[in-house]
Amino acid sequence: MTKVILVDDEQSVRDSARQWLELSDFDVTDYADARIALKDITPDYAGIVLTDVKMPGMDGLAFQKHIQDIDPHIPVVLFTGHGDIAMAVEAIQGGAYDFVEKPFDPEQIVETIKRALEKRRLVLENRQLKMALSGCEGIDSRLVGTSPSMRELKKEITHIAPTIANILIFGETGTGKEVIARAIHTLSTLNKGPYLALNCATIPVSMAESELFGHVSGAFTGASGKRVGKLEAANGGTLFLDELNSMPLDVQGKLLRALEMREIIPLGANTPRPVNFRLISAMNEHPRTAIEEGRLREDLYFRINTVEVNVPPLRERMEDIPLLFSFFLERTADTYGMTAEPLGPESLALLMSHDWPGNVRELKSLAERYILSPLPPNERIARIMPDKAGDTTPAVGLREQVSLFERHLIQESLTRNGGSIKDVMNDLAVPRRTLNEKMTKYGLKRSE
């Protein structure tokens, strides 16, 4: 991204500025009249505007205000004479990016333009990402990630969701097992029915049976009224039981019977009640480990594991971190009515060097803290990840970090340029053959 629109009514100024900027590898289009330049500025203009203040027809301040109406995030840099500095400061307060005093220092202009272009790049990148995320449909709107393991997971979920098969999801804490369960319900034929979720680890042992099967009035001390259990309430829909391995073994036996007979008997009742729901279970350890250590009945395991879904931890799909973090930034910014400042290379490197023991949940929490932090954007990650200050051992080696970062840059450029290979080649300054080889290496497709 090197585009610069240059506006000045003096031919000599335009010629000298254009020559210097083109020698600095900027793509310059110059105009003598701001009104004509305005016709070529659109909300998706991938560059900045450099304009004189005092011009006939439309001066620089009026020009800058018109640009703000088109897109307030297009950086405008003003040329000013010595007597116009107060006016330029006022313009900055009104949204201009910066001003350069005449006679100007060419190197100063180059540095100012580079900073402005970087800001514009981040804005457009963030905007493209937001549009891409908002345009996602089906499974992609719920499970964010393009790594090979996430592609396989999405493919598996899309295949099994329309069935009514019981599903067992296992993965580390914070990997998003309930997000997957909700996605399966949404994509299933039962999506018009209820979706109920219950974390078995949070239910008091004495209340587990009542919570699942319900009770009638007077069934036990304190049962002053009737209660409908989760199994009955989920009729016609989906019941998600998280951390099933935390459920008492005797209650697991009753759950097994309910699944086999498709009926329940509430506490204190004598008459069975039919139930019909899809069960999705989840646990944060491998089922075989839970069985061997006496936390899961083997016969129940065989009943609930018609399909097993293994969710990979975040450290095994590090290439998804930039997209996931940006997704959480956008969502948090919308929640609090704040601006999502995109990550710079240094901050991204810190994210890539962390091993994420808390998985996606930890990343989401960090994104929320990032948005709410009053620190400058380039300092936030280093400050809110204090463990990184003294940690010299990266989660992945240097070669892997370089590959992840390279993949991220190519993926961003593909998104920013709408999949245009030619534009990506120009954007990243790489020949077509090299780009094709790297896209194949990282599993990137222009259509995505």
N, C-alpha and C positions, 0 to 999 in steps of 0.2 A: 504494500500500500504506500504509494509515493505521489499521489495526485495532489497538485496545488493549483488553485485558481488564483491568478494574479490580476488585480484591477488597479489601474492608475491612469489618469488622463494624460500624463507626460510620457511620450514615446521613449525618451532617453532613459527614464527611470525603469520603464518596463523592459527595455532591451538589456540594460546592465543587470537588473535583478534576475531576469530569465536566464541570461547566460551563466551567471554564477550558480543558480539553482540547478540548471541542467548539468553543469559540471559536477554537481554534488549528487547526481543520479535521481533527481526529482522529475516527475512527469508534469510539465508546466503548460497551462493554457492561459494566455493573457488576454485582457479586454481593456479597452479605453473607456467603456461605459458600463457602470454597474447594472443598469437596467437590462442590458443585453446578457451580462453574466448571470443575472438572476434566473433567466430562462433555462440555464443549463444546470441548475442546482436542484436536486431532488432529495427526498428523505433518505434514500439509500446511497447518496453520494459518498464514495469511499476516499475522502480526502479532506483538505482544509482550505480555507480562503485567506488570502493575503491581500489587503486593500488599503489604499490611501484614505485619509479622512476627508480632506477638502477636495471635492470634485464637482464639476458642473452636472446639472441634471438630477442626480441622486448622490448625496454625499455618503461617506463611509459609515456614519452612524445610522442613517436611514437604511442603508444597505444591510448593515448588521441586524437591524430589527426585522427586516423582511426575511433574512436567513433564519432567524430564530423562529419565525412563524412557520417556516418550512420544516425545520428540525432544530430544536434548541441545543442539540448536542454536536452540531457541526462547529468545530473550532474556528473562530475568526481572529486573525492577527492584524492589527492596525498599524499602518505607517503614520507617524505623526511628526509635525514640526515642533520646535521647542515650545512654542506658545500654545500648543494643543494638548499638552500633557494632562492638564486638569480635565479636559474633555475626554481624553482616552481613559483616564481612571474612572470617570463616570460611566463610560462605555463598558469597562470591565465589570463594574458593579451591576450593569444591566445585562451581562451575559457574555461579553467578548472574552476571548481566551487570554490575549496578551497584547502588548503594543511594543513597537520598535521605533525609537526616535531617529529622525533624519538629522544629519547624514548617518546612515546605518552601517554597522559593522557586518559584513557578509557572513562571517563565521557565527556571529551571534544569531543572525536570522536562521541559519541552517540548524543550529541547536534548538532554537525555539520551534521551528517547523517539525523537527524530529519528535520532540516531546508532544506536540499537538497531534501529529499523525498517530503516535502510539496511543494516545487517549482515544482518538477516533476509532482506531482498530479495535480496541477493547470494547468500546460502546457497540460497534456493529457486531462483533463476535458475540457479545452478551445478548444482543437483540435477536440474532439468528438462532442462538441456542434456545431462547425463550419461545420463539416461534416454532422451532422444531419440536420442543417438548409439548407445547400446547396443541400441536397438530398431530401428536401421536394418537393412535387408535389401538383398541384391543389390549393385548398383553404389553405392548411397548409403552402404553400410558401408565402402567403400574410398575413394571420392572425395568428400571433404567440401567442400561449397560450394553456394550457391544462386544465384549470379550468373547472368545470362543466358548468358555464355560457358560456364560449367560445366554449365548445364542442357543446352545444345546438345551439349557433349562427352559427357555421360552418355547422351544420346539416341543419339548416333552409335555409342558403344561398345556399348550394349545391342542395337543393330541388327546390328552386324557380328560381335559375339562368337560367336554360334552357328554362323557359317559357318567354313570352313577356309581362307579367303583369307589370303594373306600381307599383313602390315600394316607400314607404315613410320610411325613416330612421330617427329616432330621438334619441338623446343622448346628453350628455353634451359636451361643447366645448373641443376639444382635444382628443376625444375618438376614432377617426379614421374613421369617417363616409365616407370620400372620398375614403379611402383605401378599405372599404367595397364595395362602388359603383364600383370601378375599378375591384375588384375581381368578382363581379356579371357580369360585362361586359365581362371579360375574359372567364368566364365559360358559357356564353350565346351563343345562335346560331347567335348572331349579332356581334361576336367578330372580324369578318373580316371588319366590318364597322367602322366608326369613333367613338371615345369617346371624347365628349366635356364636359368640366366642367365650370360652371359659378357661382361665389359667388354673390348672389343677393344683399348682404349688401354693396358691394363695387361699385355698379353701381350708378352713379348720377341719381336722380329721372327723370330728363329731358331726360336722354339717355336710360332709361330702355326699352321703347317700341322699339326703333331703334335697341338696342342690341339684343333683342329677335326675332323681326320680320323682321328686315332689313329696308332699304328704297331705293327709286329710286333717281336719280339725281334731285336736285331742290326741294325735298320734304319739306325742311325747310331751313332757313338761315344757310349757312355753309355746306349744303349737296351738295358738288360739284361733287360727283360721286355716283355710285351705291354701296350699302352695303348689303351683304348676312347676314341675322340674324342667330342666333344660332339654332333656330328651323329648319330652312331649311338646314343649314350646317350639322346637325346631321342626315340627311336622311340615312336610312339603318343602323343606329348605335344606340348609347346611348347618351342621354343628361342628365347630372347631374346638378341639380339646388340646390346649397347649400344655407342655410338660406333663404328658400323660404318665410318664414314669414316676411322677410324684404322687399319683393317686394310690390310696391304701389298697393292698392286695385283695382284701375281701370285697371292696367296692369294684375292683377290676373284674372279679368273678361275676358280679351281678350285671356289670356292663356287658360282659361277654354273652350272658344269657339273653339280655335285651336285644343285642345285635342278631343273635341266632334266631330268636323267636319273633322278633319285630313287635315286641310288646313289653310294657312295663307294669309294675305294681307299685303305686306310691306307698310310702310308709303309712301303716295304719289301715290300708285298704285291703279288700279281699278280691276285687274284680280286676282282671288285667285290662290294660288300655292299649290299643294298637298304636304303634308309632312308625313313621316312615320318613326317614331323613338320610342325607348323605353324611358320613363321618369323615372328617379330616383330622388326623391326629398329628402331633408334633412333639419332638423331644430334642434336647441339646446334646445328646450322646448317641453313639451307635446302639441300635436296639439289642444287639447281641451282648454288648457290655452290660446293659441294664438287666438282661435276662440272667446272665451269669452271676451278677452281684445281687440278685433277688429283688430287683425293683420293678420288674415287668414280668407278668405271667406269659409263658411261652404260647399257651393256647390262645390268649387274647392277641398276641402278636400276629399269629397266623390269620386271625380274623380281620385285623385292621390293615394289613400290609398288602392288599390286593395290588397296589402300586406304591413303590417307594420312590421318594424324591429326595435327592441329596443336594443340599444348598452349599455351594462352595464359600469358604470364608473370604473376606475382602482381600487378604494378603495373597490369595491365589488368583486374583483378577485385578491386579493393580492398575491395569490400563483403563479400568472403569472409573477410577477415582476422579479425574477431572470433570467428567460428565456428571457423575453423581453429586460432587460437591457443588457444581454450578446449579444443578437442579434444586438442591436444598437451599442454596443462596437465594434463588429466585422465589421459592415458596416462602421462605422466612421474610424476605424483603416485602413481599406482598402482604403478609400477615401483619407486619408492624408499620407498613406504609413508609418504608425506607428504601434507599438506593442500594442495589447489589453491585459492589465494586469488584470487578473480575480480579483473579489472581495474577500476579506477575511470575516470571520464571523462578525466582528465588523461593517464593512461597510454595509454588507447585513442587519444587524439589524437596522441600521439607515434608510435604504430604506424602511424597513418593518414598521417603526414607523411613517412614513410620511403619510398624508392623500391625497396627490396628487390632489390638486384642478385643476391643469392643465392637469390631466389625462396622457394619453400615450405621448402626445406632450411634456409635462413637463419632463417625464422620458427620452425621446429621447434627449432633450436639455441637461439634466444632463449628459447623456452618452457622448455626444460630448465634454462637458466641462471637463469631467473626462479624456478622451483621450488626450486632448490638455493641461492639467495641468502639470506643471513641478514638482509638489510636489511628494514625495514618495507615491506609490499606497495606502498604508495603512492610509494615512492622507488625501487623496483627498476628499472623500465623506463628512467627517466632516467639511472640509474647504469650499467646494463649496455649502454646504447646511447650510448657516449661521443661518437660522431660527431654526435649530435643537439644537444649542448650549444652548439656554435658554428655550427650549421647553421640559417640563418634562411630558407632557401629550401625550402618544402614540396614534397613529391612531387606534390601536387595543390593547386589553388588553394583559397582560403577557401570559395567557394561549393560546390565539389565536396566539401570536407571536411565542411561543414555537412550536405550532402545524404547523405553516407555515414553520418554520425553519426545523422541523423534516421531513416534506413532501419534502422540497427542498433537504435535504441530501439523502433521499431514492431515489428520482428521479434522482439525479446526479449519485448515485452509480449504478442504473439500466442502465443508459446511458453509464457510464464508463465501465461497465462489460458486455455490449451487452445483457442485459436482463437475464443473468445467476443468478438464485436465489441462488445457492450455493456460487458463488463468492460474491454476495451482502451480504450474511450472514457472510462470513469471513471478508469482507471489513468493515462492521458496527458492527461486533461482537454481533449479535442478533440471537436467535434461530428461526427456520423456522416458528413456530406457531406465534410468535410475529411479524415477518416480514409480514406474510400473513394477519394478523389482521390489521396491519397498512396500508398495501397496499389497502386493502378493504376499510378502513376508509377514505383514501385520494383519492380513485378512481384511483389508479395507476395500470397500466397493463404492464407486462413484454414485451408484443409484441410492445408497443409504445415507 
